[in-house]
């Protein structure tokens, strides 16, 4: 299967976790889009769900498909969130997310759910030895951005890691701005050896809105391979 076929297969498999009457968090990104499309077909067929999107883009896509929508203010507790990931650490199911810039809303929605189901192609699954090749996204406030980035760099170095920290840009050279009005700093670390400690250090820095390591949030990962969809449960 091609990567796109794997993404779609994982997304369709996630429908097995959706039941009538559920409140569902909708992720953001190319793999999540396949799930939103598949869910839309089920809704047309009579499935009764109420969904909370994690981005403006996902909201618009779901609305076009006729999926009933709510917000976390009106629906603060969800049954399940289905979302993709940029990397998945096999075993503890630690994730790197934020390639689409929606990591803060994605984390808020996922942590408001009883279960987070991660959907991905086989290339996203990593072992401890190669986890962190994807740049770690961190959302920061525009105010004092340079000072915040300096503190981030020092925190990363204290854990024995290093790499270039780059403010994400759109085409044309302007800074990418999230749905929350923040900037994204992509941390090119090459390898993340202590994700829980790194997440904690970054979280405590004033100016950091949220960081893209999802630790202890994902419940199950559906990873599509050429042989089929693997179901990976979180291990202690």
Secondary structure, DSSP 8 states (H G I E B T S, - for coil): --HHHHHHHHHHHGGGG--TT-EEEE--SHHHHHHHHHHHHHHHTT---EEEESSHHHHHHHHHTT--B--TTT---EEEEEE--SEEETTTTEEE--TTS-HHHHHHHHHTEEEEEEEEEGGGEE-TTTTT-S-EEEEE-STTHHHHHHHHHHHHHHTT---EEEE-B-TTS-B-B-TTS-EEEEEE-S--S-HHHHHHHHHTSTTEEEESEE-S---EEEEEETTEEEEEE---
